[in-house]
Amino acid sequence: MHGEYKVPGGKLVVADIEVANKSISHASISGDFFLEPDSALASINQALLGLPSDASHKVITTAVAEALDDDVVMFGFSAEAVATVVRRALGKASSWLDHTFELIPPVTLPAAQHAALDEVIANSVAKGERGPTLRFWDWDDRVVVIGSFQSVKNEVDMAAAQAEQVNVVRRITGGGAMFMEPGNCITYSLTVPTSLVDGMSIEKSYQFLDAWVISALAEVGIKAHYVPLNDIASTEGKIGGAAQKRFANGVVVHHATLAYDIDANKMLQVLRTGREKLSDKGITSANKRVDPMRSQTGLARDEIIDAFMRQFAAIYNTQNGDYLAHELDAAKDLVTHKFLSDEWLYKVS
């Protein structure tokens, strides 16, 4: 059994594993990492012997860590990385290359329906009705999408929102509020099996799942980087943020919204936290915009989205995808009975 794992920002770790009687009978860890002293590699291999073939990431990590003396130096990898590559070899964890991703280009739907589709697509992936999916949102309404745990009264000026005909929708993932007008930002959802982020902390999984978009931004001329916990930034400042939800059915929804050309004055009218966050940047009146992607690339929004899809397809195995009829119907039903209901919207007082 063979597994490989490239540590984000680190080195390649490789595991060759043999199993007998449901336990590891042979283990060989290799890679382009650095390890001192050399003898520590034998200790790592020995620590893996006898572990159950279904050992959790935590069990493997602990076994490796306890086998190493305090003076051992691991550079470019870690006990956690060893656990990840061992579980990949055992078929308990997966890599990007183990999957074929369905790629769905922007389809114009109400923003609330896109929020509902995050839940619907997660169920489809869990049931095997579709493969892991990257989909881009497009919408023709004005909306504030708040995080799952945010308070409406603390985040949104509802009177101003109603006056401006801006709807408010609560999504299933955490994180902050998104002010969305047609064409003002780029939003995508990536729905994958939990096996892809097996053993990763929440912070590491954000960096791992955002890696492709960092490369895509470079392709359109933006030198971007990941900022813990969930932000994407360039040398000019924050571009956007991501949010996640891990379902009990073995699926993760990871989505991000990147600012293309946002009217800060409109945003400040309806978002209470927007006023606070932008007050130290001098953005307190009209004629101010948050336009990092438009100004830094000079490209139309559609061109950037096309570049993103090409970059993802160049890195990973993809096939063209589309929404299934029953997924769209289920999302419409969720919008009516959940996402536009007061019970859901005001679940956090």
RODO-2510 file (C-alpha; in nm, 4 decimals, decimal comma):
residues 349
     n   res          X          Y          Z
     1     m     0,0000     0,0000     0,0000
     2     h     0,1473     0,3304    -0,1121
     3     g     0,0590     0,6855    -0,0094
     4     e     0,2020     1,0307    -0,0756
     5     y     0,1407     1,3651     0,0946
     6     k     0,2873     1,7048     0,0108
     7     v     0,2817     1,9079     0,3315
     8     p     0,1431     2,2588     0,2609
     9     g     0,4499     2,4823     0,2682
    10     g     0,6635     2,1777     0,3479
    11     k     0,8027     1,8606     0,1955
    12     l     0,6816     1,5392     0,0325
    13     v     0,6229     1,2446     0,2648
    14     v     0,5785     0,8916     0,1264
    15     a     0,4526     0,5788     0,3026
    16     d     0,4855     0,2168     0,1894
    17     i     0,2772    -0,0015     0,4190
    18     e     0,1994    -0,3718     0,4498
    19     v    -0,0879    -0,5113     0,6564
    20     a    -0,1362    -0,8541     0,8097
    21     n    -0,4215    -0,9608     1,0387
    22     k    -0,5674    -0,6087     1,0261
    23     s    -0,2543    -0,4437     1,1653
    24     i     0,0517    -0,2780     1,0130
    25     s     0,3217    -0,5412     0,9639
    26     h     0,5724    -0,3346     0,7645
    27     a     0,6209     0,0408     0,7336
    28     s     0,8660     0,2502     0,5371
    29     i     0,8490     0,6302     0,5518
    30     s     1,0522     0,8288     0,3001
    31     g     1,0564     1,1680     0,1301
    32     d     1,2541     1,4868     0,0652
    33     f     1,2137     1,6114     0,4231
    34     f     1,4949     1,6696     0,6749
    35     l     1,5327     1,4666     0,9917
    36     e     1,7991     1,4690     1,2619
    37     p     1,9366     1,2367     1,3810
    38     d     1,9117     0,9858     1,0954
    39     s     1,8282     0,7081     1,3391
    40     a     1,4933     0,8746     1,4113
    41     l     1,3572     0,7399     1,0829
    42     a     1,3876     0,3831     1,2135
    43     s     1,2020     0,4929     1,5272
    44     i     0,9170     0,6350     1,3167
    45     n     0,8881     0,3130     1,1158
    46     q     0,8983     0,1009     1,4303
    47     a     0,6274     0,3110     1,5955
    48     l     0,3874     0,2233     1,3144
    49     l     0,4254    -0,1535     1,3467
    50     g     0,1366    -0,3270     1,5134
    51     l    -0,1029    -0,0334     1,4830
    52     p    -0,4526    -0,1315     1,3650
    53     s    -0,5071    -0,0790     0,9942
    54     d    -0,8044     0,1418     1,0840
    55     a    -0,6134     0,3468     1,3440
    56     s    -0,7302     0,7061     1,3630
    57     h    -0,5138     0,9988     1,2625
    58     k    -0,4791     1,0920     1,6298
    59     v    -0,3659     0,7411     1,7311
    60     i    -0,0984     0,7318     1,4604
    61     t     0,0201     1,0836     1,5389
    62     t     0,0520     1,0017     1,9081
    63     a     0,2418     0,6772     1,8410
    64     v     0,4954     0,8545     1,6197
    65     a     0,5396     1,1511     1,8544
    66     e     0,5913     0,9294     2,1586
    67     a     0,8556     0,7265     1,9766
    68     l     1,0783     1,0306     1,9177
    69     d     1,3210     1,1786     2,1673
    70     d     1,3038     1,5459     2,2549
    71     d     1,6211     1,6197     2,0560
    72     v     1,4737     1,4959     1,7254
    73     v     1,4328     1,7708     1,4651
    74     m     1,1709     1,7251     1,1916
    75     f     1,1922     1,9869     0,9177
    76     g     0,9339     2,0017     0,6389
    77     f     0,7097     1,7395     0,7978
    78     s     0,5703     1,6297     1,1335
    79     a     0,4138     1,3407     1,3217
    80     e     0,0766     1,4637     1,1884
    81     a     0,2092     1,4469     0,8310
    82     v     0,3240     1,0897     0,8871
    83     a    -0,0236     1,0005     1,0119
    84     t    -0,1817     1,1580     0,7035
    85     v     0,0374     0,9717     0,4563
    86     v    -0,0055     0,6413     0,6407
    87     r    -0,3850     0,6775     0,6337
    88     r    -0,3667     0,7615     0,2626
    89     a    -0,1694     0,4429     0,2042
    90     l    -0,4309     0,2496     0,4030
    91     g    -0,7153     0,4022     0,1999
    92     k    -0,8577     0,5912     0,4972
    93     a    -0,7593     0,9360     0,3672
    94     s    -0,7529     1,0704     0,0123
    95     s    -0,5600     1,3202    -0,1960
    96     w    -0,6704     1,5616    -0,4671
    97     l    -0,5542     1,3120    -0,7304
    98     d    -0,7824     1,0401    -0,5941
    99     h    -1,0902     1,2302    -0,7128
   100     t    -1,2466     1,3614    -1,0307
   101     f    -1,4111     1,6954    -0,9598
   102     e    -1,7260     1,8225    -1,1249
   103     l    -1,6808     2,1820    -1,2348
   104     i    -1,9980     2,3917    -1,2567
   105     p    -1,9652     2,7398    -1,4124
   106     p    -2,1737     3,0336    -1,2878
   107     v    -2,5488     2,9811    -1,3106
   108     t    -2,7722     3,2773    -1,2225
   109     l    -3,0032     3,1893    -0,9338
   110     p    -3,1325     3,3813    -0,6319
   111     a    -2,8544     3,4058    -0,3760
   112     a    -3,0713     3,2242    -0,1209
   113     q    -3,0969     2,9287    -0,3571
   114     h    -2,7191     2,9159    -0,3895
   115     a    -2,6973     2,9125    -0,0103
   116     a    -2,9430     2,6228    -0,0050
   117     l    -2,7461     2,4395    -0,2742
   118     d    -2,4494     2,4166    -0,0367
   119     e    -2,6607     2,1833     0,1762
   120     v    -2,8152     2,0009    -0,1192
   121     i    -2,4867     1,9385    -0,3027
   122     a    -2,3314     1,8076     0,0206
   123     n    -2,6068     1,5455     0,0376
   124     s    -2,5556     1,4526    -0,3285
   125     v    -2,1816     1,4025    -0,2789
   126     a    -2,2413     1,1978     0,0371
   127     k    -2,4871     0,9707    -0,1468
   128     g    -2,2518     0,9266    -0,4426
   129     e    -2,4953     1,0947    -0,6807
   130     r    -2,2177     1,3255    -0,7937
   131     g    -1,8443     1,3547    -0,7401
   132     p    -1,6676     1,6271    -0,5423
   133     t    -1,7824     1,9557    -0,6890
   134     l    -1,6488     2,3061    -0,7437
   135     r    -1,9277     2,5457    -0,8374
   136     f    -1,9351     2,9201    -0,8924
   137     w    -2,2272     3,1339    -0,7819
   138     d    -2,4048     3,3968    -0,9887
   139     w    -2,7099     3,5931    -0,8731
   140     d    -2,9320     3,8800    -0,9844
   141     d    -3,0575     4,0046    -0,6475
   142     r    -2,9097     4,2162    -0,3678
   143     v    -2,8452     4,0271    -0,0482
   144     v    -2,6502     4,0086     0,2734
   145     v    -2,5478     3,6508     0,3518
   146     i    -2,4602     3,6146     0,7194
   147     g    -2,2663     3,3368     0,8903
   148     s    -2,4413     3,0520     1,0684
   149     f    -2,3581     3,1854     1,4140
   150     q    -2,3984     3,5591     1,3619
   151     s    -2,6692     3,7726     1,5215
   152     v    -2,8866     3,9552     1,2689
   153     k    -2,9346     4,2577     1,4931
   154     n    -2,5594     4,2891     1,5506
   155     e    -2,4613     4,2454     1,1868
   156     v    -2,7360     4,4065     0,9780
   157     d    -2,9290     4,7312     0,9905
   158     m    -3,2587     4,5706     0,8909
   159     a    -3,4403     4,9006     0,8373
   160     a    -3,1690     5,0148     0,5968
   161     a    -3,1653     4,6762     0,4259
   162     q    -3,5405     4,6880     0,3685
   163     a    -3,5190     5,0459     0,2401
   164     e    -3,2478     4,9427    -0,0058
   165     q    -3,4358     4,6228    -0,1008
   166     v    -3,1541     4,4046     0,0243
   167     n    -3,2544     4,0566     0,1410
   168     v    -3,0841     3,8897     0,4366
   169     v    -3,0053     3,5173     0,4318
   170     r    -2,8286     3,2990     0,6869
   171     r    -2,5961     3,0351     0,5366
   172     i    -2,4966     2,6966     0,6826
   173     t    -2,1291     2,7824     0,7339
   174     g    -1,9727     3,0074     0,9951
   175     g    -1,7716     3,3216     0,9296
   176     g    -1,8755     3,6784     0,8593
   177     a    -2,1353     3,8630     0,6558
   178     m    -2,1140     3,8959     0,2767
   179     f    -2,2660     4,1998     0,0985
   180     m    -2,3573     4,0741    -0,2462
   181     e    -2,4861     4,2733    -0,5409
   182     p    -2,4857     4,1313    -0,8943
   183     g    -2,1276     4,1228    -1,0191
   184     n    -1,9624     4,2776    -0,7134
   185     c    -1,7771     3,9689    -0,5914
   186     i    -1,6717     3,6163    -0,6876
   187     t    -1,8140     3,3354    -0,4775
   188     y    -1,7507     2,9640    -0,5137
   189     s    -1,8323     2,6498    -0,3158
   190     l    -1,6056     2,3448    -0,3022
   191     t    -1,7752     2,0287    -0,1745
   192     v    -1,5405     1,7379    -0,0990
   193     p    -1,5232     1,4165     0,1050
   194     t    -1,3914     1,4649     0,4577
   195     s    -1,1219     1,2099     0,3677
   196     l    -0,9494     1,4870     0,1697
   197     v    -0,8784     1,6806     0,4919
   198     d    -0,8380     1,3750     0,7139
   199     g    -0,6561     1,4606     1,0348
   200     m    -0,6112     1,8272     0,9466
   201     s    -0,6931     2,0989     1,1939
   202     i    -0,9556     2,3499     1,0809
   203     e    -0,6811     2,6069     1,0171
   204     k    -0,4703     2,3679     0,8082
   205     s    -0,7721     2,2564     0,6083
   206     y    -0,8500     2,6167     0,5136
   207     q    -0,4975     2,6643     0,3827
   208     f    -0,5083     2,3265     0,2065
   209     l    -0,8418     2,3861     0,0323
   210     d    -0,7516     2,7452    -0,0612
   211     a    -0,4169     2,6538    -0,2208
   212     w    -0,5598     2,6258    -0,5725
   213     v    -0,7169     2,9715    -0,5640
   214     i    -0,3858     3,1259    -0,4540
   215     s    -0,2372     2,9803    -0,7738
   216     a    -0,5361     3,0998    -0,9749
   217     l    -0,4955     3,4538    -0,8435
   218     a    -0,1307     3,4450    -0,9501
   219     e    -0,2467     3,3558    -1,3014
   220     v    -0,4474     3,6808    -1,3191
   221     g    -0,1643     3,8903    -1,1783
   222     i    -0,2379     3,9009    -0,8056
   223     k     0,0297     3,7843    -0,5626
   224     a    -0,1976     3,6438    -0,2952
   225     h    -0,1372     3,4516     0,0247
   226     y    -0,3319     3,2743     0,2942
   227     v    -0,3855     3,4588     0,6238
   228     p    -0,5003     3,2432     0,9187
   229     l    -0,7705     3,1552     0,9961
   230     n    -0,9754     3,2057     0,6819
   231     d    -0,8615     3,5089     0,4820
   232     i    -0,7018     3,5501     0,1412
   233     a    -0,4947     3,8652     0,0948
   234     s    -0,2580     4,0342    -0,1473
   235     t     0,0153     4,2898    -0,0892
   236     e    -0,2605     4,5526    -0,1126
   237     g    -0,4687     4,3988     0,1662
   238     k    -0,7529     4,1519     0,2164
   239     i    -0,9229     4,0149    -0,0935
   240     g    -1,1735     3,7807     0,0633
   241     g    -1,2519     3,5148     0,3177
   242     a    -1,3561     3,1517     0,3339
   243     a    -1,5970     2,9502     0,5485
   244     q    -1,6501     2,5810     0,6106
   245     k    -1,8929     2,3236     0,7403
   246     r    -1,8117     1,9604     0,8101
   247     f    -2,1169     1,7355     0,7863
   248     a    -2,1676     1,4131     0,9796
   249     n    -2,2238     1,2376     0,6447
   250     g    -1,8526     1,2633     0,5613
   251     v    -1,8582     1,5762     0,3450
   252     v    -1,7019     1,9210     0,3805
   253     v    -1,8396     2,2384     0,2213
   254     h    -1,5717     2,5042     0,1799
   255     h    -1,6645     2,8294     0,0140
   256     a    -1,5049     3,1679    -0,0360
   257     t    -1,6112     3,5135    -0,1425
   258     l    -1,3561     3,7436    -0,3059
   259     a    -1,4263     4,1136    -0,3509
   260     y    -1,4329     4,2207    -0,7151
   261     d    -1,5869     4,5697    -0,7063
   262     i    -1,7996     4,6468    -0,4004
   263     d    -1,9729     4,9770    -0,3349
   264     a    -1,8517     5,0429     0,0195
   265     n    -2,1118     5,3138     0,0774
   266     k    -2,3986     5,0726     0,0150
   267     m    -2,2280     4,8086     0,2243
   268     l    -2,1846     5,0512     0,5134
   269     q    -2,5541     5,1386     0,5012
   270     v    -2,6677     4,7832     0,5712
   271     l    -2,3768     4,6152     0,7543
   272     r    -2,3169     4,7306     1,1103
   273     t    -1,9866     4,5431     1,1400
   274     g    -1,8840     4,6801     0,8031
   275     r    -1,8850     5,0285     0,9523
   276     e    -1,6632     4,9165     1,2382
   277     k    -1,4225     4,7180     1,0226
   278     l    -1,3772     4,9958     0,7682
   279     s    -1,3710     5,2897     1,0092
   280     d    -0,9947     5,2579     1,0610
   281     k    -0,9408     5,2656     0,6839
   282     g    -1,1037     5,6033     0,6347
   283     i    -1,3937     5,4603     0,4360
   284     t    -1,6871     5,6399     0,5945
   285     s    -1,8672     5,8079     0,3078
   286     a    -1,9817     5,7673    -0,0506
   287     n    -1,7602     5,7340    -0,3580
   288     k    -1,5478     5,4672    -0,1938
   289     r    -1,5130     5,1190    -0,3357
   290     v    -1,3583     4,7899    -0,2293
   291     d    -1,2277     4,6681    -0,5636
   292     p    -0,9086     4,4639    -0,5147
   293     m    -0,9675     4,2189    -0,8004
   294     r    -1,0899     4,4730    -1,0551
   295     s    -0,8181     4,7282    -0,9823
   296     q    -0,5329     4,4796    -0,9432
   297     t    -0,6104     4,2741    -1,2555
   298     g    -0,7844     4,5137    -1,4931
   299     l    -0,9951     4,2146    -1,5976
   300     a    -1,3693     4,1711    -1,6193
   301     r    -1,5236     3,9512    -1,3522
   302     d    -1,6181     3,6817    -1,6061
   303     e    -1,2585     3,6678    -1,7296
   304     i    -1,1312     3,6080    -1,3769
   305     i    -1,3841     3,3307    -1,3155
   306     d    -1,2837     3,1663    -1,6447
   307     a    -0,9194     3,1856    -1,5398
   308     f    -1,0070     3,0280    -1,2035
   309     m    -1,1837     2,7354    -1,3712
   310     r    -0,8968     2,6813    -1,6163
   311     q    -0,6440     2,6816    -1,3322
   312     f    -0,8416     2,4314    -1,1243
   313     a    -0,8816     2,2033    -1,4273
   314     a    -0,5093     2,2308    -1,5019
   315     i    -0,4150     2,1149    -1,1519
   316     y    -0,6796     1,8502    -1,0798
   317     n    -0,8854     1,5918    -1,2650
   318     t    -1,2132     1,7576    -1,3652
   319     q    -1,5196     1,7055    -1,5790
   320     n    -1,7906     1,9484    -1,6807
   321     g    -2,0824     1,9419    -1,4409
   322     d    -2,4287     2,0872    -1,3985
   323     y    -2,7009     2,0940    -1,1372
   324     l    -2,9321     1,7942    -1,1304
   325     a    -3,3033     1,8701    -1,1640
   326     h    -3,3855     1,7240    -0,8237
   327     e    -3,1051     1,9329    -0,6652
   328     l    -3,2566     2,2554    -0,7953
   329     d    -3,6015     2,1458    -0,6766
   330     a    -3,4661     2,0549    -0,3331
   331     a    -3,2869     2,3890    -0,3073
   332     k    -3,6056     2,5796    -0,3954
   333     d    -3,7918     2,3865    -0,1272
   334     l    -3,5204     2,4646     0,1283
   335     v    -3,5373     2,8333     0,0401
   336     t    -3,9115     2,8382     0,1086
   337     h    -3,9161     2,6272     0,4223
   338     k    -3,5786     2,7117     0,5753
   339     f    -3,3547     2,9821     0,4354
   340     l    -3,6214     3,2549     0,4082
   341     s    -3,7967     3,1574     0,7307
   342     d    -3,7751     3,3772     1,0403
   343     e    -3,6980     3,0691     1,2473
   344     w    -3,3758     3,0114     1,0537
   345     l    -3,2844     3,3756     1,0013
   346     y    -3,3240     3,4641     1,3690
   347     k    -3,1951     3,1369     1,5171
   348     v    -2,9264     3,3512     1,6862
   349     s    -3,0880     3,6412     1,8701
***
